[in-house]
């Protein structure tokens, strides 16, 4: 048997004897509903499933009820008191000086076979970029608010305390279980408690319905656009269809789901009984069957890891095999495969943090999460000024390092060492932590200007507080100069942009700057950078709950601008797809003609155009312009200004023709026979030169004559011909000619 499909059959448990199906290549099942094996194993494919089932043959199956419980909410809403009370079973109140920073962790064992790994997250805005590091999509999220301070009649109170948090969580973990918790209920009368509960239920329902309505409206609009199916809209039609499918998929994963509401008091324990019953039932419903030796690994190996910040993957794997007498001839796969399954289970239940797919961190297991949280806290702490100023007074850092940290969000390695000094980290631990910070895209590396440190420094966009610099208007004038073009792409997040999206995008953009990284300028809600002869401006704007990120590029050469804009587009799209799959947004290209005129309401085009493949010859033939009602007299603009795939088929720009004429002598003298032969072959294959044109060039007697006629024909071609020519020159060992043309 090669393929076994049990989808839509209702099967939730597979027999361990299936591990003997050695010829099975593909096992198709509904991952989310599986109990044996659990979903975390099913997600890793058929081999992982068979490995799990084989392990059940060798060792007793044990039911595991380990669930991650996450408390989130605004600052000083009672999260820490609630968490500690739940863990201890006795009243526990937290003082204002004992507030949580990034995360405080603990465990709660309400019954012998049930365990909750608790994450109590700090509510301050600057800490939120670190939250995703600790939250597992298989866990439970509790949104905590203070019922004493909550006004059931206030839309703003609901949005700030509950609504925005629901949007943020669902955008990152679309199917996760959500619970709403009101604290300080002992200080509210029953009438207010009922009003709060009813108000929240009503507003949550309205919020969910509004999301669905907005999606339905967009889907209906796209259906109208698609139904027109006009020939002149062919490239747009494909973009509309892609967007239509994306919206339908998002609508399915954001369907209305009821979130339970509990009102509790950490002082009198009022309401804790009902909350505990609900959480225990939820854990029971999520219990999974695991091989006993997997649980032994969690209880024994992690116990003797000492005070190390991390554990080496290979060390754990060898210990696992030694403890369980696992040999390399384990079937149907090897011991390492089973160990990976164990690590996936431990990561999903919140026992460890493991970056399985990250090359630099996959061999590092973070098991001391509380220490990890403390290390993050001292870097992201919004009250760090006094601590850093102390380092300055003691001569441990320079004034420049102090200014870099407080004004520019730049942390030198020297400052990091001082911030982490109390944790007694060795050099390896510091290297591991800085690699983690970069891998999470919380920061990027920059040169350190301090005379006390020759090491690197790290720029954290999330630490920036300053507004847009005034001097930037000279680098990016409001009006576009006549010799330059501007292309702009706008991402519109309808329910707010989660903390960390823009910051991660800002970090990722840095890798495209090459030798111009030092000319970058950052502020809280934007950045400016130079890309050779071109420049890029990114702006984040908040209007109520709606947020936009606008990416603009300026320069003389449109193909280069498209390259830069596409890089930025792909980066932001990958971040959204991987990290925030439930995030609702739309993207639009802004009409370049309207931007040049500084019109307040420019024409826009669907951003899905950027996802299109190269247009066919038939499409290019008639689709040379696109409509813009603000363009007179034809009400059209060149398609190359809106569709990147069309830019290379636009007529060759005058400045490129001028470059060919200016360097005609050098080209005629230096282009070799093998180089020209290769260029002609490639041009004919690409459809740039016709067969007749190739034969015309080859028919000339001397190399110089062939070069002259080739250049004459080249200047009549499309824009792409120029850039392909420069590329082929470099590939044929004539880089000096290629660079000459691009000066």
C-alpha positions in Angstrom: 0.0 0.0 0.0 1.5 3.3 -1.1 -1.2 5.8 -0.1 -3.8 5.5 2.7 -6.5 8.2 2.9 -8.6 8.4 6.0 -9.8 12.0 5.8 -13.5 12.7 6.5 -13.9 9.2 8.1 -14.1 10.4 11.7 -11.0 8.4 12.7 -9.1 10.0 15.5 -6.9 7.0 16.6 -4.5 4.9 14.6 -3.5 1.4 15.7 0.2 0.9 16.5 0.2 -2.0 14.2 0.1 0.4 11.2 3.8 1.0 11.9 4.4 -2.3 10.1 3.2 -1.0 6.8 6.8 -0.5 5.6 5.7 0.3 2.0 3.4 3.1 3.0 4.5 6.4 1.4 1.7 8.8 2.2 -0.9 8.9 5.0 -3.6 11.4 4.5 -5.6 12.4 7.6 -7.3 15.3 9.4 -4.5 16.6 11.6 -6.5 18.8 14.0 -8.9 16.0 15.1 -6.3 13.3 15.7 -5.6 12.0 19.2 -3.3 9.2 18.4 -0.9 10.4 17.0 -1.4 14.0 18.2 -1.6 16.9 15.7 2.0 18.0 16.5 3.3 14.7 15.2 0.9 14.6 12.2 2.1 17.9 11.0 5.6 16.4 10.4 4.4 13.9 7.9 4.0 10.2 7.3 7.5 9.1 8.6 6.9 10.9 11.9 3.5 9.2 12.3 4.9 5.8 11.6 7.8 6.5 14.0 5.3 7.4 16.7 3.2 4.3 16.2 6.3 2.1 16.2 7.4 3.6 19.6 4.0 2.6 21.0 4.8 -1.0 20.1 7.9 -0.9 22.2 6.7 1.0 25.2 3.5 1.5 27.1 1.1 4.3 25.9 0.6 7.1 28.4 -2.1 9.7 28.3 -0.6 13.2 28.6 -2.6 16.3 29.6 0.0 19.0 29.3 -1.3 22.4 28.1 0.1 25.8 27.8 -1.9 28.6 29.5 -1.1 32.2 28.5 -2.3 35.3 30.3 -2.3 38.5 28.2 -3.8 41.9 28.6 -3.0 45.6 29.3 -0.7 46.7 32.1 -1.9 46.3 35.7 -5.0 44.3 35.0 -4.3 41.6 37.5 -2.7 38.9 35.3 0.2 38.1 37.8 -2.2 37.9 40.8 -4.5 35.6 38.8 -1.6 33.4 37.7 -0.1 33.1 41.2 -3.5 32.4 42.8 -4.3 29.7 40.3 -0.9 28.0 40.9 -1.0 28.2 44.7 -4.7 27.7 45.3 -4.6 30.6 47.8 -5.2 34.4 47.4 -2.2 36.1 46.0 -2.1 39.9 45.2 0.7 41.6 43.4 2.2 45.0 44.3 2.8 47.7 41.7 6.6 47.2 42.1 6.3 43.5 41.3 4.8 43.9 37.8 5.7 41.4 35.1 8.0 42.5 32.4 8.3 40.2 29.3 6.9 37.0 30.9 6.7 35.2 34.2 6.4 31.5 34.1 5.0 28.8 36.4 3.1 25.5 36.5 -0.2 24.4 37.8 -1.1 20.8 38.5 -4.8 20.7 39.4 -4.8 16.9 39.2 -2.1 14.2 39.1 -2.3 13.7 35.3 -3.0 17.3 34.3 -0.3 20.0 34.0 -0.5 23.6 32.8 2.6 25.5 31.8 1.7 29.1 32.6 3.0 32.2 30.8 2.1 35.5 32.5 3.0 38.2 30.0 3.8 41.8 30.7 1.3 44.2 29.1 3.6 47.1 28.1 3.8 47.7 24.4 7.5 47.3 24.1 7.4 43.7 25.5 4.8 42.4 23.0 7.4 41.8 20.3 8.7 39.0 22.6 5.4 37.3 23.2 5.3 35.0 20.2 8.5 33.4 21.3 6.7 31.7 24.2 3.2 31.1 22.9 2.3 27.7 21.3 -0.6 27.5 18.9 -1.7 24.3 20.7 -2.2 26.3 24.0 -4.9 28.5 25.5 -4.9 32.3 25.7 -6.7 34.2 28.5 -7.3 37.9 27.9 -7.4 39.6 31.3 -9.1 42.9 32.1 -9.9 44.7 35.3 -13.7 44.6 35.8 -13.6 47.3 38.5 -12.2 49.8 36.0 -14.2 48.5 33.0 -17.1 50.6 31.7 -19.6 48.3 30.0 -21.0 51.3 28.0 -17.6 52.3 26.6 -16.7 51.0 23.2 -13.1 52.3 23.8 -12.8 50.2 27.0 -13.8 47.1 25.1 -11.4 47.8 22.2 -8.4 48.6 24.3 -8.9 45.8 26.9 -10.4 43.0 24.8 -11.1 43.7 21.2 -7.6 44.6 20.0 -6.2 41.6 21.9 -8.6 39.2 20.2 -7.6 40.6 16.8 -3.9 40.3 17.6 -4.2 36.7 18.9 -6.4 35.5 16.1 -4.2 37.1 13.4 -1.2 35.1 14.8 -3.1 31.9 15.9 -6.3 31.7 14.0 -7.7 28.6 15.7 -6.4 29.0 19.2 -8.7 28.7 22.3 -9.5 32.0 23.8 -10.9 32.9 27.3 -11.9 36.3 28.6 -11.1 36.9 32.3 -12.4 39.8 34.4 -10.5 40.4 37.7 -11.4 42.3 40.9 -15.0 41.0 40.7 -15.2 41.0 44.5 -15.3 44.8 44.4 -18.2 44.9 41.9 -21.9 44.4 42.6 -23.8 41.7 40.8 -25.6 44.1 38.6 -22.4 45.6 37.2 -20.9 42.1 36.7 -24.0 41.1 34.6 -23.8 44.3 32.6 -20.1 43.7 31.9 -20.6 40.1 30.9 -23.6 40.9 28.6 -21.8 44.0 27.1 -18.6 42.0 26.3 -20.6 39.1 24.7 -22.5 41.6 22.6 -19.4 43.5 21.5 -17.4 40.3 20.7 -20.3 39.1 18.6 -20.5 42.5 16.8 -16.8 42.5 16.2 -16.8 39.0 14.7 -19.8 39.9 12.5 -18.1 43.1 11.4 -15.0 41.1 10.3 -17.2 38.7 8.4 -19.2 41.5 6.8 -16.0 43.3 5.6 -14.7 40.1 4.2 -18.0 39.3 2.5 -18.1 42.8 1.0 -14.6 42.5 -0.4 -15.4 39.0 -1.8 -18.6 40.3 -3.4 -16.8 43.2 -5.0 -14.2 40.8 -6.4 -16.9 38.5 -7.8 -18.3 41.5 -9.7 -14.8 42.4 -11.0 -14.2 38.8 -12.1 -17.7 38.4 -13.7 -17.0 41.3 -16.1 -14.2 39.3 -17.6 -13.3 42.0 -20.1 -10.4 41.3 -22.4 -8.7 44.6 -21.5 -8.6 43.6 -17.8 -6.9 40.3 -18.3 -3.8 40.8 -16.0 -6.0 42.4 -13.4 -8.4 39.5 -13.6 -5.8 37.0 -12.6 -4.8 39.3 -9.6 -8.5 39.5 -8.6 -8.9 35.8 -8.6 -5.8 35.3 -6.4 -7.2 37.9 -4.0 -10.6 36.2 -4.1 -9.2 32.8 -3.1 -7.2 34.4 -0.2 -10.2 36.2 1.2 -12.3 33.0 1.0 -9.7 31.1 2.9 -9.4 33.8 5.6 -13.2 33.9 6.0 -13.2 30.2 6.8 -10.6 30.5 9.5 -12.2 33.5 11.1 -15.8 32.2 11.4 -17.7 33.2 14.6 -16.5 31.3 17.6 -17.8 31.8 21.1 -15.3 32.8 23.7 -16.2 32.0 27.4 -16.1 34.8 29.9 -15.2 34.3 33.6 -15.2 36.9 36.4 -12.8 36.1 39.2 -11.2 37.6 42.3 -7.6 36.8 43.3 -8.4 38.1 46.8 -11.5 36.0 47.7 -11.1 33.2 45.1 -14.6 34.1 43.8 -15.1 32.5 40.4 -12.0 30.4 40.4 -13.9 27.2 40.8 -15.8 27.6 37.5 -12.6 28.7 35.8 -10.7 25.7 37.0 -13.4 23.3 36.0 -13.5 24.8 32.5 -9.7 24.6 32.1 -9.5 21.0 33.3 -12.2 20.0 30.9 -10.3 21.7 28.1 -7.1 19.9 29.0 -8.9 16.6 29.1 -10.3 17.2 25.7 -6.8 17.9 24.4 -5.1 15.0 26.0 -3.0 12.8 23.8 -1.5 9.3 23.9 2.3 9.2 24.0 5.0 6.6 24.3 6.0 6.4 28.0 9.7 7.0 27.1 8.8 10.4 25.6 7.4 11.5 29.0 10.4 10.1 30.8 12.6 12.3 28.7 10.7 15.4 29.8 10.8 14.4 33.5 14.4 13.2 33.7 16.7 14.8 31.1 15.5 18.3 31.6 15.8 17.8 35.3 19.6 17.4 35.3 20.4 20.1 32.9 22.0 22.2 35.6 22.1 26.0 35.4 22.9 26.2 31.7 21.0 28.6 29.5 20.6 26.0 26.8 21.1 22.3 26.2 22.9 20.9 23.1 20.6 18.9 20.8 23.1 16.1 20.2 23.7 15.8 24.0 20.0 15.3 24.6 19.6 12.9 21.7 22.4 10.7 22.9 21.0 10.7 26.4 17.6 9.8 25.1 19.0 6.8 23.2 21.1 5.7 26.2 18.2 6.0 28.7 15.9 4.0 26.5 18.4 1.6 25.0 17.4 2.8 21.5 19.7 1.4 18.7 20.3 2.8 15.3 18.5 -0.1 13.6 15.2 1.2 15.0 12.5 0.8 12.3 10.8 2.2 10.2 13.1 5.2 10.6 16.1 5.9 12.8 16.5 7.1 16.4 17.0 10.7 15.4 13.6 10.8 13.8 11.9 9.6 17.0 13.9 12.1 19.0 12.7 14.9 16.7 9.1 13.8 17.5 9.9 14.1 21.2 11.3 17.6 20.8 8.2 18.6 18.8 5.9 17.4 21.6 7.9 19.2 24.3 7.9 22.4 22.3 4.2 22.3 21.6 3.4 21.8 25.3 5.6 24.7 26.3 8.3 22.7 28.1 11.1 24.0 25.8 11.7 26.4 23.0 13.2 24.9 19.9 13.8 26.4 16.5 13.6 23.2 14.5 13.9 24.9 11.1 16.5 27.5 11.9 20.0 26.5 10.7 21.9 28.5 13.4 19.7 27.5 16.3 18.3 24.1 15.5 21.0 22.4 17.6 20.2 24.6 20.6 17.4 23.8 23.1 16.1 26.6 25.3 14.8 24.9 28.4 15.2 27.6 31.0 12.5 29.9 29.7 12.3 32.0 32.8 15.9 32.9 32.4 15.4 33.5 28.7 12.5 35.9 29.5 14.7 37.8 32.0 17.4 38.2 29.5 14.9 39.6 27.0 13.4 41.8 29.7 16.5 43.7 30.5 17.0 44.5 26.8 13.3 45.5 26.0 12.6 47.1 29.4 11.0 50.5 29.0 12.3 51.6 32.4 16.0 50.9 31.5 17.1 54.5 31.5 18.2 54.5 35.2 20.1 51.2 34.7 21.9 52.4 31.6 22.7 55.7 33.1 24.3 53.9 36.1 26.6 52.1 33.6 27.5 55.5 32.1 28.3 57.0 35.6 30.5 54.0 36.4 32.4 54.4 33.2 31.2 51.0 31.9 29.8 52.5 28.7 30.4 55.8 26.8 28.0 58.7 26.3 27.8 57.7 22.6 26.5 54.2 23.7 24.0 55.9 26.0 22.7 58.1 23.3 22.6 55.3 20.8 20.4 53.3 23.2 18.1 56.0 24.4 17.6 57.9 21.1 18.3 55.4 18.3 17.5 52.0 19.7 21.0 50.8 19.2 22.5 48.4 21.8 26.2 47.8 21.7 27.6 44.4 22.6 29.4 46.1 25.4 26.1 47.4 26.8 24.5 43.9 26.3 27.2 42.4 28.4 26.6 44.9 31.2 22.8 44.4 31.0 23.3 40.6 31.3 26.2 40.7 33.8 24.1 39.6 36.8 23.1 36.4 34.9 26.7 35.2 34.8 26.6 34.3 31.1 29.7 33.0 29.4 30.8 34.0 25.9 28.9 31.1 24.3 25.7 32.1 26.1 26.1 35.7 25.0 26.7 34.6 21.4 23.7 32.3 21.5 21.4 35.1 22.9 22.5 37.6 20.3 22.0 35.0 17.5 18.5 34.4 19.0 17.7 38.1 19.0 18.8 38.4 15.3 17.0 35.2 14.4 13.7 36.4 15.9 14.3 39.6 13.8 14.1 41.8 16.8 17.3 43.5 15.7 20.0 43.7 13.0 23.7 44.1 13.3 25.4 47.5 12.9 28.9 48.8 13.4 29.7 50.0 16.9 31.0 53.6 17.1 32.1 53.4 20.7 35.9 53.8 21.4 35.4 51.3 24.3 34.1 48.5 22.1 35.3 47.1 18.8 32.5 44.6 18.8 29.2 45.0 16.9 26.1 46.7 18.0 22.4 45.8 17.4 19.6 48.1 16.3 16.2 47.3 17.8 13.4 49.1 15.9 11.0 48.2 18.8 13.0 50.5 21.1 12.6 53.6 19.0 10.5 56.5 20.4 11.5 59.5 18.3 9.4 60.9 15.5 10.4 61.5 11.8 13.6 63.6 11.6 13.2 67.1 10.1 16.3 66.8 7.9 14.7 63.9 6.0 12.7 66.4 3.8 16.0 67.2 2.0 16.6 63.5 1.2 13.0 62.8 0.3 11.3 66.0 -0.9 7.5 66.1 -0.9 7.5 66.7 -4.7 9.0 64.2 -7.1 11.7 65.7 -9.3 11.0 65.5 -13.1 13.9 63.1 -13.8 12.8 60.6 -11.2 9.9 58.1 -10.8 8.2 56.9 -7.7 6.5 53.5 -7.2 4.4 53.0 -4.0 2.7 50.0 -2.4 0.3 50.3 0.5 -0.6 47.5 2.9 -3.9 48.3 4.8 -4.5 46.3 8.0 -8.2 46.6 8.7 -8.2 45.4 12.3 -4.9 46.9 13.3 -1.3 45.8 12.7 0.0 43.5 15.5 3.1 44.6 17.4 6.1 43.1 15.7 5.0 43.0 12.1 6.4 46.4 11.1 9.5 45.9 13.4 10.3 42.5 11.9 9.8 43.9 8.4 12.1 46.8 9.2 14.8 44.4 10.3 14.4 42.2 7.2 14.8 45.1 4.8 18.3 45.7 6.1 19.7 42.8 4.2 18.9 44.5 0.9 20.9 47.6 1.5 24.3 46.2 0.7 27.1 48.8 1.0 24.6 51.6 1.8 23.5 50.3 5.2 25.2 53.2 7.1 23.0 55.7 5.2 19.8 54.3 6.7 17.6 56.5 8.9 15.1 55.1 11.4 12.4 56.5 13.6 9.4 55.0 15.5 7.0 54.7 12.6 9.3 54.7 9.5 12.6 54.4 7.8 14.5 55.9 4.9 17.4 54.1 3.1 19.4 54.4 0.0 19.8 51.7 -2.6 22.6 52.9 -4.8 21.1 55.6 -7.1 17.6 54.8 -5.7 16.0 55.4 -2.3 13.2 53.8 -0.2 10.8 55.3 2.3 8.6 53.1 4.6 5.9 54.8 6.7 3.5 53.3 9.3 0.3 55.2 10.0 -2.4 54.5 12.5 -6.0 55.8 12.0 -8.2 54.5 14.8 -8.0 50.7 14.6 -6.8 50.8 11.0 -3.1 50.7 10.2 -1.3 51.2 7.0 2.3 50.4 6.0 3.3 52.3 2.8 6.5 51.4 0.9 7.7 53.9 -1.7 10.8 53.7 -3.9 12.3 56.5 -6.0 14.9 56.6 -8.8 15.5 57.1 -12.5 15.3 53.5 -13.7 11.9 51.8 -13.4 13.1 48.2 -13.7 15.4 48.8 -10.7 12.6 50.4 -8.8 10.4 47.4 -9.4 13.2 45.1 -8.2 13.4 47.0 -4.9 9.6 47.2 -4.4 9.2 43.5 -5.1 11.9 42.6 -2.6 10.1 44.7 0.1 6.7 43.3 -0.9 7.9 39.7 -0.8 9.5 40.2 2.6 6.4 41.7 4.2 4.2 39.0 2.6 6.4 36.2 3.9 6.2 37.6 7.4 2.5 37.8 7.3 2.1 34.3 5.8 4.4 32.6 8.2 3.9 34.5 11.5 0.4 36.0 11.2 -1.7 33.7 8.9 -5.0 35.1 10.2 -4.1 38.8 9.6 -6.7 40.6 7.4 -5.2 43.1 5.1 -5.5 44.4 1.5 -2.7 45.8 -0.6 -2.8 48.4 -3.4 -0.4 49.9 -5.8 -0.7 53.7 -5.9 -0.9 55.3 -9.3 2.6 56.9 -10.0 1.0 59.6 -12.2 -1.3 60.7 -9.3 1.6 60.7 -6.8 3.6 62.9 -9.1 0.7 65.4 -9.1 0.4 65.0 -5.2 -3.3 64.2 -5.6 -5.1 63.6 -2.3 -7.2 60.7 -3.7 -4.9 58.8 -6.2 -6.0 55.9 -8.3 -5.1 52.5 -6.9 -4.6 49.1 -8.4 -4.9 45.6 -6.8 -1.6 44.7 -5.1 -2.0 41.1 -6.3 -0.6 42.4 -9.6 2.8 41.9 -7.9 2.1 38.2 -7.7 1.6 37.8 -11.5 3.9 35.8 -13.7 5.5 37.3 -16.8 2.6 38.2 -19.2 2.1 36.2 -22.4 2.9 37.6 -25.8 -0.8 37.9 -26.5 -1.3 39.9 -23.3 1.6 42.2 -24.0 0.3 42.9 -27.4 -2.7 45.0 -26.3 -2.1 45.6 -22.7 0.3 48.5 -23.0 -1.7 51.0 -20.8 -3.9 50.9 -17.7 -6.8 53.2 -16.8 -6.3 56.2 -14.5 -9.1 58.8 -14.5 -6.8 61.5 -13.3 -4.5 61.2 -16.4 -5.4 63.6 -19.2 -6.3 63.5 -22.0 -6.3 59.7 -22.5 -7.1 58.7 -18.9 -4.5 56.1 -19.2 -0.9 55.6 -18.0 1.8 53.1 -19.3 1.3 49.6 -17.9 5.0 49.4 -17.0 4.3 51.9 -14.2 1.8 49.5 -12.6 2.6 46.0 -13.7 6.3 45.1 -12.9 6.2 42.2 -15.4 5.5 44.8 -18.2 8.3 47.2 -17.2 10.9 45.1 -19.0 8.8 45.2 -22.2 8.6 49.0 -22.3 10.6 50.9 -24.9 14.2 51.3 -24.0 14.7 54.4 -21.8 16.5 57.3 -23.3 19.2 57.3 -20.6 20.0 53.7 -21.5 20.2 54.5 -25.2 22.4 57.4 -24.3 24.7 55.1 -22.3 25.0 52.8 -25.3 25.9 55.7 -27.6 28.3 57.2 -25.1 30.3 54.0 -24.8 29.9 52.8 -28.4 33.7 52.9 -29.0 34.6 50.8 -26.0 31.9 48.3 -26.8 32.8 48.0 -30.4 36.5 47.6 -29.6 36.2 45.2 -26.6 33.2 42.9 -27.2 34.7 39.5 -28.1 33.5 37.0 -30.7 32.6 34.3 -28.0 30.7 36.9 -25.9 28.7 38.2 -28.9 27.9 34.7 -30.0 26.6 33.9 -26.5 24.5 37.1 -26.3 22.9 36.5 -29.7 22.0 32.9 -28.7 20.4 34.0 -25.5 18.6 37.0 -27.1 17.1 34.7 -29.7 16.0 32.2 -27.0 14.4 35.0 -25.0 12.7 36.5 -28.1 14.6 39.7 -27.8 16.2 39.3 -31.3 14.5 37.6 -34.2 16.2 34.9 -36.2 16.6 37.4 -39.2 18.2 40.0 -36.9 20.7 37.4 -35.6 21.6 36.3 -39.1 22.0 40.0 -40.1 24.6 40.5 -37.3 26.4 37.2 -38.1 26.6 38.1 -41.9 29.1 40.9 -41.3 32.7 40.1 -42.2 34.7 41.5 -39.2 34.1 41.4 -35.5 34.0 45.2 -35.3 31.3 45.3 -38.0 29.3 42.7 -36.2 29.5 44.7 -33.0 28.4 47.9 -34.7 25.3 46.3 -36.3 24.4 44.5 -33.1 24.5 47.8 -31.1 22.4 49.5 -33.7 19.7 46.9 -33.5 20.0 46.8 -29.7 19.0 50.4 -29.3 15.6 49.7 -31.0 14.7 47.1 -28.5 12.7 46.9 -25.2 14.0 48.0 -21.8 14.8 44.4 -20.8 17.3 44.1 -23.7 19.6 46.7 -22.1 19.6 44.9 -18.7 20.0 41.5 -20.2 22.9 42.7 -22.3 24.7 44.1 -19.2 24.1 40.9 -17.4 25.4 38.7 -20.2 28.5 40.9 -20.5 29.4 40.2 -16.9 28.7 36.5 -17.3 31.1 36.4 -20.2 34.1 37.9 -18.4 33.5 41.5 -19.6 32.5 43.0 -16.4 34.2 46.3 -17.1 31.9 46.9 -20.0 28.8 45.9 -17.9 29.8 48.3 -15.1 30.6 51.1 -17.7 27.0 51.0 -19.0 25.5 51.1 -15.5 27.4 54.1 -14.2 
